[in-house]
Amino acid sequence: MAAVLLAAASAAHGQGKAGKGIRLWNLTTATISSFQLSPAGQDRWTANLTLADKDKEVDHDERLRISGIEPGRYDAKVGYPDGRQCMVRNIEIKADAVFDIADKDLTDCNKQR
């Protein structure tokens, strides 16, 4: 009986964990207003993923659920309210896991008009 209860509890725990999905954790020092992903090196960008957030932005230390993306390696375009846009290359995204973007990851930053 104890083994059955333990197995049921483990299965329930595993189901709860599997439902978390992929999440971006914004560890940059600014609010992100635009976030797009492309398979690494392919230049095939998603729509702005921050639009799924309730306020359409991802504040510092906030997490954003990412949907419609399969696990793999991606490049990201990260945009800020002041018009600055930066790249982050070769991010490993795993199923049901959090990946983070920090200031040290940002490259090729420029101001958009």
VOFI-869969 format. One record per atom (N, C-alpha, C): residue number from 0; residue in three letters; atom name; x, y, z. Coordinates in Angstrom, 2 decimals. Example, Ala and Ser with C-alpha at 12.3 -4.5 7.8 and 13.67 -1.06 7.14 Angstrom:
residues 2
+-----+-----+----+---------+---------+---------+
!   i !  aa ! at !      px !      py !      pz !
+-----+-----+----+---------+---------+---------+
!   0 ! ala !  N !   13.19 !   -5.69 !    7.80 !
!   0 ! ala ! CA !   12.30 !   -4.50 !    7.80 !
!   0 ! ala !  C !   13.20 !   -3.30 !    7.80 !
!   1 ! ser !  N !   12.85 !   -2.25 !    7.08 !
!   1 ! ser ! CA !   13.67 !   -1.06 !    7.14 !
!   1 ! ser !  C !   12.90 !    0.03 !    7.87 !
+-----+-----+----+---------+---------+---------+
END
This chain:
residues 113
+-----+-----+----+---------+---------+---------+
!   i !  aa ! at !      px !      py !      pz !
+-----+-----+----+---------+---------+---------+
!   0 ! met !  N !    0.83 !   -1.20 !    0.00 !
!   0 ! met ! CA !    0.00 !    0.00 !    0.00 !
!   0 ! met !  C !    0.87 !    1.26 !    0.00 !
!   1 ! ala !  N !    1.90 !    1.28 !    0.82 !
!   1 ! ala ! CA !    2.79 !    2.44 !    0.87 !
!   1 ! ala !  C !    3.47 !    2.67 !   -0.46 !
!   2 ! ala !  N !    3.84 !    1.60 !   -1.15 !
!   2 ! ala ! CA !    4.49 !    1.73 !   -2.45 !
!   2 ! ala !  C !    3.55 !    2.35 !   -3.47 !
!   3 ! val !  N !    2.27 !    1.98 !   -3.40 !
!   3 ! val ! CA !    1.27 !    2.55 !   -4.32 !
!   3 ! val !  C !    1.11 !    4.05 !   -4.06 !
!   4 ! leu !  N !    1.01 !    4.43 !   -2.79 !
!   4 ! leu ! CA !    0.89 !    5.85 !   -2.44 !
!   4 ! leu !  C !    2.12 !    6.63 !   -2.87 !
!   5 ! leu !  N !    3.30 !    6.07 !   -2.67 !
!   5 ! leu ! CA !    4.53 !    6.73 !   -3.06 !
!   5 ! leu !  C !    4.59 !    6.92 !   -4.58 !
!   6 ! ala !  N !    4.21 !    5.90 !   -5.33 !
!   6 ! ala ! CA !    4.19 !    5.99 !   -6.79 !
!   6 ! ala !  C !    3.19 !    7.04 !   -7.26 !
!   7 ! ala !  N !    2.02 !    7.10 !   -6.64 !
!   7 ! ala ! CA !    1.01 !    8.08 !   -7.02 !
!   7 ! ala !  C !    1.49 !    9.50 !   -6.71 !
!   8 ! ala !  N !    2.13 !    9.67 !   -5.56 !
!   8 ! ala ! CA !    2.65 !   10.99 !   -5.19 !
!   8 ! ala !  C !    3.75 !   11.42 !   -6.15 !
!   9 ! ser !  N !    4.62 !   10.50 !   -6.53 !
!   9 ! ser ! CA !    5.69 !   10.83 !   -7.48 !
!   9 ! ser !  C !    5.13 !   11.21 !   -8.83 !
!  10 ! ala !  N !    4.12 !   10.49 !   -9.29 !
!  10 ! ala ! CA !    3.50 !   10.79 !  -10.58 !
!  10 ! ala !  C !    2.83 !   12.16 !  -10.55 !
!  11 ! ala !  N !    2.13 !   12.47 !   -9.46 !
!  11 ! ala ! CA !    1.48 !   13.77 !   -9.34 !
!  11 ! ala !  C !    2.51 !   14.89 !   -9.31 !
!  12 ! his !  N !    3.61 !   14.67 !   -8.61 !
!  12 ! his ! CA !    4.68 !   15.67 !   -8.55 !
!  12 ! his !  C !    5.27 !   15.89 !   -9.93 !
!  13 ! gly !  N !    5.50 !   14.81 !  -10.65 !
!  13 ! gly ! CA !    6.06 !   14.90 !  -11.99 !
!  13 ! gly !  C !    5.14 !   15.62 !  -12.95 !
!  14 ! gln !  N !    3.82 !   15.40 !  -12.83 !
!  14 ! gln ! CA !    2.87 !   16.08 !  -13.70 !
!  14 ! gln !  C !    2.85 !   17.58 !  -13.43 !
!  15 ! gly !  N !    2.92 !   17.97 !  -12.17 !
!  15 ! gly ! CA !    2.95 !   19.39 !  -11.84 !
!  15 ! gly !  C !    4.19 !   20.06 !  -12.38 !
!  16 ! lys !  N !    5.31 !   19.41 !  -12.27 !
!  16 ! lys ! CA !    6.57 !   19.96 !  -12.74 !
!  16 ! lys !  C !    6.58 !   20.11 !  -14.27 !
!  17 ! ala !  N !    6.01 !   19.13 !  -14.97 !
!  17 ! ala ! CA !    6.02 !   19.14 !  -16.43 !
!  17 ! ala !  C !    5.18 !   20.28 !  -16.99 !
!  18 ! gly !  N !    4.23 !   20.79 !  -16.23 !
!  18 ! gly ! CA !    3.34 !   21.83 !  -16.73 !
!  18 ! gly !  C !    3.91 !   23.24 !  -16.70 !
!  19 ! lys !  N !    5.12 !   23.43 !  -16.22 !
!  19 ! lys ! CA !    5.65 !   24.79 !  -16.08 !
!  19 ! lys !  C !    6.02 !   25.43 !  -17.41 !
!  20 ! gly !  N !    6.41 !   24.66 !  -18.39 !
!  20 ! gly ! CA !    6.77 !   25.20 !  -19.69 !
!  20 ! gly !  C !    8.11 !   25.92 !  -19.69 !
!  21 ! ile !  N !    8.43 !   26.49 !  -20.82 !
!  21 ! ile ! CA !    9.68 !   27.24 !  -21.01 !
!  21 ! ile !  C !    9.45 !   28.67 !  -20.53 !
!  22 ! arg !  N !   10.41 !   29.21 !  -19.77 !
!  22 ! arg ! CA !   10.30 !   30.58 !  -19.27 !
!  22 ! arg !  C !   11.59 !   31.34 !  -19.46 !
!  23 ! leu !  N !   11.45 !   32.61 !  -19.83 !
!  23 ! leu ! CA !   12.57 !   33.57 !  -19.90 !
!  23 ! leu !  C !   12.63 !   34.29 !  -18.57 !
!  24 ! trp !  N !   13.84 !   34.41 !  -18.01 !
!  24 ! trp ! CA !   14.05 !   35.18 !  -16.78 !
!  24 ! trp !  C !   14.90 !   36.38 !  -17.16 !
!  25 ! asn !  N !   14.33 !   37.57 !  -17.04 !
!  25 ! asn ! CA !   15.02 !   38.81 !  -17.41 !
!  25 ! asn !  C !   15.95 !   39.22 !  -16.27 !
!  26 ! leu !  N !   17.24 !   38.97 !  -16.45 !
!  26 ! leu ! CA !   18.24 !   39.40 !  -15.47 !
!  26 ! leu !  C !   19.03 !   40.60 !  -15.97 !
!  27 ! thr !  N !   18.55 !   41.23 !  -17.07 !
!  27 ! thr ! CA !   19.18 !   42.48 !  -17.49 !
!  27 ! thr !  C !   18.75 !   43.57 !  -16.51 !
!  28 ! thr !  N !   19.42 !   44.69 !  -16.56 !
!  28 ! thr ! CA !   19.11 !   45.77 !  -15.62 !
!  28 ! thr !  C !   17.95 !   46.65 !  -16.09 !
!  29 ! ala !  N !   17.33 !   46.30 !  -17.21 !
!  29 ! ala ! CA !   16.24 !   47.12 !  -17.74 !
!  29 ! ala !  C !   15.03 !   46.26 !  -18.11 !
!  30 ! thr !  N !   13.91 !   46.92 !  -18.31 !
!  30 ! thr ! CA !   12.69 !   46.26 !  -18.76 !
!  30 ! thr !  C !   12.81 !   45.93 !  -20.24 !
!  31 ! ile !  N !   12.46 !   44.71 !  -20.61 !
!  31 ! ile ! CA !   12.47 !   44.27 !  -22.00 !
!  31 ! ile !  C !   11.10 !   44.55 !  -22.60 !
!  32 ! ser !  N !   11.07 !   45.25 !  -23.74 !
!  32 ! ser ! CA !    9.79 !   45.55 !  -24.40 !
!  32 ! ser !  C !    9.57 !   44.72 !  -25.65 !
!  33 ! ser !  N !   10.61 !   44.04 !  -26.12 !
!  33 ! ser ! CA !   10.49 !   43.18 !  -27.28 !
!  33 ! ser !  C !   11.46 !   42.01 !  -27.14 !
!  34 ! phe !  N !   10.97 !   40.81 !  -27.43 !
!  34 ! phe ! CA !   11.81 !   39.62 !  -27.35 !
!  34 ! phe !  C !   11.40 !   38.68 !  -28.46 !
!  35 ! gln !  N !   12.34 !   38.37 !  -29.36 !
!  35 ! gln ! CA !   12.09 !   37.48 !  -30.48 !
!  35 ! gln !  C !   13.15 !   36.38 !  -30.50 !
!  36 ! leu !  N !   12.74 !   35.19 !  -30.93 !
!  36 ! leu ! CA !   13.66 !   34.07 !  -31.04 !
!  36 ! leu !  C !   13.71 !   33.56 !  -32.47 !
!  37 ! ser !  N !   14.86 !   33.02 !  -32.85 !
!  37 ! ser ! CA !   15.06 !   32.36 !  -34.14 !
!  37 ! ser !  C !   15.95 !   31.15 !  -33.89 !
!  38 ! pro !  N !   15.69 !   30.03 !  -34.58 !
!  38 ! pro ! CA !   16.66 !   28.93 !  -34.47 !
!  38 ! pro !  C !   18.06 !   29.49 !  -34.76 !
!  39 ! ala !  N !   19.04 !   29.09 !  -33.98 !
!  39 ! ala ! CA !   20.40 !   29.65 !  -34.06 !
!  39 ! ala !  C !   20.90 !   29.70 !  -35.50 !
!  40 ! gly !  N !   21.31 !   30.90 !  -35.92 !
!  40 ! gly ! CA !   21.90 !   31.11 !  -37.23 !
!  40 ! gly !  C !   20.93 !   31.12 !  -38.40 !
!  41 ! gln !  N !   19.63 !   31.06 !  -38.15 !
!  41 ! gln ! CA !   18.67 !   30.93 !  -39.25 !
!  41 ! gln !  C !   17.92 !   32.20 !  -39.61 !
!  42 ! asp !  N !   17.94 !   33.21 !  -38.79 !
!  42 ! asp ! CA !   17.29 !   34.49 !  -39.10 !
!  42 ! asp !  C !   15.80 !   34.33 !  -39.45 !
!  43 ! arg !  N !   15.09 !   33.46 !  -38.71 !
!  43 ! arg ! CA !   13.64 !   33.25 !  -38.87 !
!  43 ! arg !  C !   12.99 !   33.61 !  -37.53 !
!  44 ! trp !  N !   12.64 !   34.87 !  -37.37 !
!  44 ! trp ! CA !   12.24 !   35.41 !  -36.08 !
!  44 ! trp !  C !   10.77 !   35.20 !  -35.77 !
!  45 ! thr !  N !   10.48 !   34.91 !  -34.50 !
!  45 ! thr ! CA !    9.11 !   34.85 !  -34.02 !
!  45 ! thr !  C !    8.55 !   36.26 !  -33.93 !
!  46 ! ala !  N !    7.27 !   36.34 !  -33.66 !
!  46 ! ala ! CA !    6.66 !   37.63 !  -33.31 !
!  46 ! ala !  C !    7.21 !   38.05 !  -31.95 !
!  47 ! asn !  N !    6.88 !   39.26 !  -31.52 !
!  47 ! asn ! CA !    7.30 !   39.78 !  -30.23 !
!  47 ! asn !  C !    6.65 !   38.97 !  -29.10 !
!  48 ! leu !  N !    7.44 !   38.19 !  -28.40 !
!  48 ! leu ! CA !    6.93 !   37.29 !  -27.36 !
!  48 ! leu !  C !    6.52 !   38.02 !  -26.08 !
!  49 ! thr !  N !    6.96 !   39.27 !  -25.90 !
!  49 ! thr ! CA !    6.56 !   40.00 !  -24.68 !
!  49 ! thr !  C !    5.08 !   40.36 !  -24.72 !
!  50 ! leu !  N !    4.46 !   40.30 !  -25.89 !
!  50 ! leu ! CA !    3.03 !   40.63 !  -25.99 !
!  50 ! leu !  C !    2.17 !   39.64 !  -25.21 !
!  51 ! ala !  N !    2.71 !   38.48 !  -24.85 !
!  51 ! ala ! CA !    1.98 !   37.50 !  -24.04 !
!  51 ! ala !  C !    1.95 !   37.90 !  -22.56 !
!  52 ! asp !  N !    2.78 !   38.86 !  -22.16 !
!  52 ! asp ! CA !    2.80 !   39.30 !  -20.77 !
!  52 ! asp !  C !    1.63 !   40.24 !  -20.51 !
!  53 ! lys !  N !    1.13 !   40.26 !  -19.28 !
!  53 ! lys ! CA !   -0.05 !   41.08 !  -18.97 !
!  53 ! lys !  C !    0.17 !   42.57 !  -19.24 !
!  54 ! asp !  N !    1.41 !   43.08 !  -19.03 !
!  54 ! asp ! CA !    1.67 !   44.50 !  -19.32 !
!  54 ! asp !  C !    2.53 !   44.69 !  -20.58 !
!  55 ! lys !  N !    2.71 !   43.60 !  -21.34 !
!  55 ! lys ! CA !    3.43 !   43.62 !  -22.63 !
!  55 ! lys !  C !    4.91 !   43.94 !  -22.51 !
!  56 ! glu !  N !    5.45 !   43.82 !  -21.29 !
!  56 ! glu ! CA !    6.88 !   44.04 !  -21.04 !
!  56 ! glu !  C !    7.34 !   43.03 !  -20.00 !
!  57 ! val !  N !    8.66 !   42.83 !  -19.94 !
!  57 ! val ! CA !    9.24 !   41.91 !  -18.95 !
!  57 ! val !  C !   10.21 !   42.72 !  -18.10 !
!  58 ! asp !  N !    9.80 !   43.03 !  -16.90 !
!  58 ! asp ! CA !   10.62 !   43.83 !  -15.99 !
!  58 ! asp !  C !   11.85 !   43.06 !  -15.54 !
!  59 ! his !  N !   12.84 !   43.80 !  -15.00 !
!  59 ! his ! CA !   14.01 !   43.17 !  -14.39 !
!  59 ! his !  C !   13.53 !   42.15 !  -13.35 !
!  60 ! asp !  N !   14.10 !   40.96 !  -13.37 !
!  60 ! asp ! CA !   13.83 !   39.88 !  -12.43 !
!  60 ! asp !  C !   12.43 !   39.27 !  -12.61 !
!  61 ! glu !  N !   11.77 !   39.57 !  -13.72 !
!  61 ! glu ! CA !   10.47 !   38.96 !  -14.02 !
!  61 ! glu !  C !   10.68 !   37.79 !  -14.98 !
!  62 ! arg !  N !    9.78 !   36.83 !  -14.91 !
!  62 ! arg ! CA !    9.82 !   35.68 !  -15.82 !
!  62 ! arg !  C !    8.65 !   35.75 !  -16.78 !
!  63 ! leu !  N !    8.90 !   35.31 !  -18.01 !
!  63 ! leu ! CA !    7.89 !   35.30 !  -19.07 !
!  63 ! leu !  C !    7.76 !   33.89 !  -19.61 !
!  64 ! arg !  N !    6.55 !   33.37 !  -19.63 !
!  64 ! arg ! CA !    6.30 !   32.05 !  -20.22 !
!  64 ! arg !  C !    6.42 !   32.19 !  -21.74 !
!  65 ! ile !  N !    7.19 !   31.28 !  -22.33 !
!  65 ! ile ! CA !    7.41 !   31.26 !  -23.78 !
!  65 ! ile !  C !    6.64 !   30.06 !  -24.34 !
!  66 ! ser !  N !    5.76 !   30.31 !  -25.30 !
!  66 ! ser ! CA !    5.02 !   29.21 !  -25.90 !
!  66 ! ser !  C !    5.32 !   29.13 !  -27.39 !
!  67 ! gly !  N !    5.06 !   27.97 !  -27.96 !
!  67 ! gly ! CA !    5.27 !   27.77 !  -29.39 !
!  67 ! gly !  C !    6.72 !   27.55 !  -29.79 !
!  68 ! ile !  N !    7.58 !   27.28 !  -28.82 !
!  68 ! ile ! CA !    9.01 !   27.09 !  -29.08 !
!  68 ! ile !  C !    9.39 !   25.68 !  -28.63 !
!  69 ! glu !  N !   10.10 !   24.97 !  -29.47 !
!  69 ! glu ! CA !   10.61 !   23.65 !  -29.12 !
!  69 ! glu !  C !   11.99 !   23.80 !  -28.46 !
!  70 ! pro !  N !   12.38 !   22.87 !  -27.61 !
!  70 ! pro ! CA !   13.74 !   22.91 !  -27.04 !
!  70 ! pro !  C !   14.78 !   22.91 !  -28.17 !
!  71 ! gly !  N !   15.88 !   23.60 !  -27.93 !
!  71 ! gly ! CA !   16.96 !   23.66 !  -28.91 !
!  71 ! gly !  C !   17.83 !   24.88 !  -28.67 !
!  72 ! arg !  N !   18.62 !   25.25 !  -29.68 !
!  72 ! arg ! CA !   19.49 !   26.42 !  -29.60 !
!  72 ! arg !  C !   18.89 !   27.55 !  -30.42 !
!  73 ! tyr !  N !   18.86 !   28.74 !  -29.83 !
!  73 ! tyr ! CA !   18.22 !   29.90 !  -30.44 !
!  73 ! tyr !  C !   19.09 !   31.14 !  -30.32 !
!  74 ! asp !  N !   18.87 !   32.07 !  -31.26 !
!  74 ! asp ! CA !   19.36 !   33.44 !  -31.15 !
!  74 ! asp !  C !   18.17 !   34.29 !  -30.71 !
!  75 ! ala !  N !   18.44 !   35.38 !  -30.02 !
!  75 ! ala ! CA !   17.37 !   36.26 !  -29.54 !
!  75 ! ala !  C !   17.65 !   37.70 !  -29.91 !
!  76 ! lys !  N !   16.59 !   38.41 !  -30.27 !
!  76 ! lys ! CA !   16.61 !   39.87 !  -30.39 !
!  76 ! lys !  C !   15.92 !   40.40 !  -29.15 !
!  77 ! val !  N !   16.62 !   41.27 !  -28.43 !
!  77 ! val ! CA !   16.09 !   41.83 !  -27.18 !
!  77 ! val !  C !   15.95 !   43.34 !  -27.38 !
!  78 ! gly !  N !   14.72 !   43.85 !  -27.24 !
!  78 ! gly ! CA !   14.47 !   45.28 !  -27.42 !
!  78 ! gly !  C !   14.06 !   45.94 !  -26.12 !
!  79 ! tyr !  N !   14.42 !   47.23 !  -26.02 !
!  79 ! tyr ! CA !   14.14 !   48.01 !  -24.81 !
!  79 ! tyr !  C !   13.31 !   49.24 !  -25.16 !
!  80 ! pro !  N !   12.57 !   49.79 !  -24.19 !
!  80 ! pro ! CA !   11.70 !   50.94 !  -24.45 !
!  80 ! pro !  C !   12.42 !   52.16 !  -25.03 !
!  81 ! asp !  N !   13.72 !   52.31 !  -24.79 !
!  81 ! asp ! CA !   14.45 !   53.47 !  -25.32 !
!  81 ! asp !  C !   14.86 !   53.28 !  -26.78 !
!  82 ! gly !  N !   14.47 !   52.15 !  -27.41 !
!  82 ! gly ! CA !   14.80 !   51.90 !  -28.81 !
!  82 ! gly !  C !   16.05 !   51.07 !  -29.02 !
!  83 ! arg !  N !   16.77 !   50.78 !  -27.96 !
!  83 ! arg ! CA !   17.97 !   49.96 !  -28.08 !
!  83 ! arg !  C !   17.56 !   48.52 !  -28.36 !
!  84 ! gln !  N !   18.28 !   47.86 !  -29.27 !
!  84 ! gln ! CA !   18.05 !   46.45 !  -29.56 !
!  84 ! gln !  C !   19.38 !   45.73 !  -29.53 !
!  85 ! cys !  N !   19.40 !   44.55 !  -28.90 !
!  85 ! cys ! CA !   20.62 !   43.76 !  -28.76 !
!  85 ! cys !  C !   20.35 !   42.33 !  -29.19 !
!  86 ! met !  N !   21.42 !   41.62 !  -29.47 !
!  86 ! met ! CA !   21.35 !   40.21 !  -29.82 !
!  86 ! met !  C !   21.92 !   39.37 !  -28.68 !
!  87 ! val !  N !   21.39 !   38.18 !  -28.55 !
!  87 ! val ! CA !   21.96 !   37.14 !  -27.69 !
!  87 ! val !  C !   22.02 !   35.90 !  -28.57 !
!  88 ! arg !  N !   23.20 !   35.33 !  -28.71 !
!  88 ! arg ! CA !   23.38 !   34.22 !  -29.65 !
!  88 ! arg !  C !   23.53 !   32.88 !  -28.94 !
!  89 ! asn !  N !   22.98 !   31.86 !  -29.59 !
!  89 ! asn ! CA !   23.20 !   30.46 !  -29.21 !
!  89 ! asn !  C !   22.74 !   30.14 !  -27.79 !
!  90 ! ile !  N !   21.51 !   30.52 !  -27.47 !
!  90 ! ile ! CA !   20.91 !   30.22 !  -26.16 !
!  90 ! ile !  C !   20.41 !   28.78 !  -26.18 !
!  91 ! glu !  N !   20.75 !   28.02 !  -25.16 !
!  91 ! glu ! CA !   20.19 !   26.67 !  -25.05 !
!  91 ! glu !  C !   18.87 !   26.75 !  -24.29 !
!  92 ! ile !  N !   17.80 !   26.31 !  -24.95 !
!  92 ! ile ! CA !   16.47 !   26.30 !  -24.34 !
!  92 ! ile !  C !   16.06 !   24.84 !  -24.14 !
!  93 ! lys !  N !   15.74 !   24.51 !  -22.89 !
!  93 ! lys ! CA !   15.35 !   23.14 !  -22.53 !
!  93 ! lys !  C !   13.87 !   23.11 !  -22.20 !
!  94 ! ala !  N !   13.26 !   21.95 !  -22.39 !
!  94 ! ala ! CA !   11.84 !   21.77 !  -22.08 !
!  94 ! ala !  C !   11.58 !   22.01 !  -20.60 !
!  95 ! asp !  N !   10.48 !   22.69 !  -20.30 !
!  95 ! asp ! CA !   10.05 !   22.92 !  -18.92 !
!  95 ! asp !  C !   11.15 !   23.49 !  -18.04 !
!  96 ! ala !  N !   11.91 !   24.44 !  -18.59 !
!  96 ! ala ! CA !   13.03 !   25.02 !  -17.84 !
!  96 ! ala !  C !   13.05 !   26.54 !  -18.03 !
!  97 ! val !  N !   13.76 !   27.18 !  -17.14 !
!  97 ! val ! CA !   13.97 !   28.63 !  -17.20 !
!  97 ! val !  C !   15.32 !   28.88 !  -17.86 !
!  98 ! phe !  N !   15.36 !   29.82 !  -18.81 !
!  98 ! phe ! CA !   16.63 !   30.31 !  -19.34 !
!  98 ! phe !  C !   16.68 !   31.79 !  -19.03 !
!  99 ! asp !  N !   17.89 !   32.31 !  -18.80 !
!  99 ! asp ! CA !   17.98 !   33.72 !  -18.42 !
!  99 ! asp !  C !   18.80 !   34.50 !  -19.44 !
! 100 ! ile !  N !   18.52 !   35.79 !  -19.47 !
! 100 ! ile ! CA !   19.26 !   36.76 !  -20.27 !
! 100 ! ile !  C !   19.77 !   37.81 !  -19.28 !
! 101 ! ala !  N !   21.09 !   38.06 !  -19.29 !
! 101 ! ala ! CA !   21.70 !   39.06 !  -18.42 !
! 101 ! ala !  C !   22.46 !   40.06 !  -19.29 !
! 102 ! asp !  N !   22.82 !   41.20 !  -18.70 !
! 102 ! asp ! CA !   23.54 !   42.23 !  -19.46 !
! 102 ! asp !  C !   24.79 !   41.68 !  -20.13 !
! 103 ! lys !  N !   25.49 !   40.78 !  -19.47 !
! 103 ! lys ! CA !   26.74 !   40.23 !  -20.03 !
! 103 ! lys !  C !   26.50 !   39.41 !  -21.29 !
! 104 ! asp !  N !   25.26 !   38.96 !  -21.53 !
! 104 ! asp ! CA !   24.93 !   38.15 !  -22.71 !
! 104 ! asp !  C !   24.65 !   39.00 !  -23.95 !
! 105 ! leu !  N !   24.37 !   40.28 !  -23.76 !
! 105 ! leu ! CA !   23.94 !   41.16 !  -24.85 !
! 105 ! leu !  C !   25.11 !   41.52 !  -25.75 !
! 106 ! thr !  N !   24.90 !   41.40 !  -27.08 !
! 106 ! thr ! CA !   25.92 !   41.79 !  -28.06 !
! 106 ! thr !  C !   25.24 !   42.59 !  -29.17 !
! 107 ! asp !  N !   26.05 !   43.19 !  -30.02 !
! 107 ! asp ! CA !   25.55 !   43.91 !  -31.20 !
! 107 ! asp !  C !   24.41 !   44.86 !  -30.87 !
! 108 ! cys !  N !   24.56 !   45.65 !  -29.82 !
! 108 ! cys ! CA !   23.50 !   46.57 !  -29.42 !
! 108 ! cys !  C !   23.53 !   47.84 !  -30.29 !
! 109 ! asn !  N !   22.35 !   48.30 !  -30.66 !
! 109 ! asn ! CA !   22.22 !   49.54 !  -31.43 !
! 109 ! asn !  C !   20.86 !   50.15 !  -31.16 !
! 110 ! lys !  N !   20.72 !   51.41 !  -31.52 !
! 110 ! lys ! CA !   19.44 !   52.12 !  -31.36 !
! 110 ! lys !  C !   18.64 !   51.98 !  -32.64 !
! 111 ! gln !  N !   17.37 !   51.61 !  -32.50 !
! 111 ! gln ! CA !   16.46 !   51.53 !  -33.63 !
! 111 ! gln !  C !   15.76 !   52.87 !  -33.78 !
! 112 ! arg !  N !   15.45 !   53.23 !  -34.97 !
! 112 ! arg ! CA !   14.74 !   54.52 !  -35.18 !
! 112 ! arg !  C !   13.28 !   54.39 !  -34.92 !
+-----+-----+----+---------+---------+---------+
END
